[in-house]
Amino acid sequence: MNSDNGAAIETEGLEFSYIDGTKALANVSIRIPAGKKVAFLGPNGAGKTTLFLHFNGLVKPDRGKVYVAGKEVRYDRASLLEVRKKVGIVFQDPDTQLFSSSVKQEISFGPLNLGLSREATEQRVRQAMEDTGILDLQDKPTHFLSYGQKKRVAIADILAMQPQVLVCDEPTAWLDVKHSRQIMEILDRCNARWVTVIISTHDVDMAYAWSDYIFVMKDGQVISEGVPLEIFADREVLQEAELDEPLLFKLSKELAGKGCLKEAAPAKSVEELIGRIVNMDYSLANLCKQGKQLCHGKGNNLSIDIEDVECYCKQVKDWFFKSGGDDFMKKGVLVLGHGSRRQAANEELSKLVEMVQAEMGVRTAPAYFQFAKPSLADVVESFVSEGIEEIIIVPALLFPGIHLMEDIPQALEELKLKYGEKVNFHLTPALGADPRLAEIIMERVQSAEKNLLQDRD
Amino acid sequence: MFKIDQYAYTNKLSAVHPAEKMMMAGLTMLICLIFASPPVSLLVLLIMTAAIVVFAGIPGGFLGKLLAVPLLFLVVGVVTVAVTVTGDSGLLLWGINIGGFAVGVTADGLYKAGELFLRSLGAVSCLYFLALTTPMTEILSLLGKLKLPPLLIELMSITYRYIFVLLETADRIYISQASRWGYATWKSSYFSLGQLLSNLFSKSFYSSRMLYMALSSRCYQGQLRVLEKKYCLSRSNLCLIAAVDMMLAVVGLLTR
């Protein structure tokens, strides 16, 4: 098989079992895109480390093939040296990797093995130490170093060999926040030089924010792969691999859902998220401005997002308390729907009415424009006969357009003419309508009210 | 042991060419051993103490403690040299008769014991000078220059490096055991120690396998080649070493 230029490493039906029979890898076929930042996510024992050891031929698979830069890995001495020149692995525990007591000698080991001259090695060692920020450690003995420092030396070890692919097994394990950040910055700098960087981690937040591409592993298999947004949007995969949703991803989604985020796409960094938060208030006007649709579907198949309705009910409540007098017995909520030939669609509205009623404990009734009973006029009539003096009209499940633009203002005008000062009408923004129209209708209602007043004068 | 290692890297003579320090320690020790003369041994002890405390800046108390370490062996050794068993009790300065033999100390034996004591301490101080002022890594690279077999040096170097890893691992296991009352009674102590050792063994085994993998990953082909540090020999230091050792040799010849 000949792979194209896009893959840094490719595996084909990789299988590997340990001597005791434990299956570490089962049919792993993946393509790791070149030049990218790639993360392998998965619980302990998922086979990440074992897979990594295959990448430069440290372990020979029971079955299957590995391709590095399109070339099949063969297991004779010369080919292995060639592969290891291209793919460098930083091991998880630096103590197993650092064999020399002198930092500088340690780093010089790789380049010398590549057959470089003393001068060239000297230069590479220096460069690697600069890149990892350990120049000041060069004369220190290895066992004097802290864990974070050892980790950086371990990375410098590999960088000095200038591989095309840098594989890091758990680069931030056991490190504090500051040192983790340092390590990730080092990896970023490598990637900026077109080195493909591959890491394994449990840290979903880091994987989400850092990587370009993610593989999810479980029980020796790659169960999913894709860009971070795809991976973390897939709840099933996350559950299977026992991974949490990244905090940023979750928060962004939540905030976008509440209409508090510019652009709905999840933020990649805390700064980005903060910069995009627009308004933390849940006012209806704001929800509408954010283009928030509280009901879904089209035509006869409208349904309501229950969580959002709860939030909406609170707003209606505010409206309710703000309007008119404080005698609740004299107030009523009228939920006005489009009315459908399909009874099921109308039942959605009844559900909403029940919720508003339960939430506020006041007289609430549905009304429809067409095809269903009762009509707006009927309900107002019955409200008035019950002695209600304030009617809050909640337009819901309406088609944007004709109702909001024409019908409601017109109906409202008629009602106001009919009942005059006996009843006060309040119109809330539309639930489930085009937000731009909601604004227009508010304006129209206000101008209608003004006209009414002028007429009376 | 850790402290010696720390001083080796941080003392005031750490920048001096390791070969000079090795020459100083080696030659002086040789003179001390060859001449076997108490004044020379005493001088060696004094010079080395001065070099360690004054020039290398290592606390005298610490050196004192180090010198006390071989004292136990020395005393035992010296006593056996000083005590003679003889049939002629007239030679003894002091002694007791047991059956037909007399056990005691002779003037000759006493002199020999004193001389041995000083000579040993002198030689030990030379070694301490080297150990306290020269890091192991440099000694190893020097041995490489002296054409010792690479295999031997690599073995030493890896052993040295992994002593620290081993001790650290052992320490961690010990703490975890002790925090769960692993060493509360004699019985549990024996049990815990056994567990510690076997655990340490399996861990070492695993570490060595991982090390081999890590080395292979960096194109290891059977030889640990690394960059050597470059030092410049100092003429004045060499002259000083020559002067000191000449002086010692002269004293040695005169007191023979």
Interface residues (C-beta under 8 A of the other chain):
Chain A: L53 N56 L58 L81 R84 K85 G88 I89 F91 D93 D95 T96 Q97 L98 F99 S100 S101 S102 K104 Q105 E106 S108 F109 G110 L112 N113 L114 R118 T121 E122 V125 K140 P141 T142 H143 F144 D157 I158 M161
Chain B: D5 Q6 Y9 P135 M136 T137 S157 I158 Y160 R161 F164 V165 E168 S207 M210 L211 M213 A214 L215 S216 S217 R218 C219 Y220 Q221 L224 R225 V226 L227 E228 K229
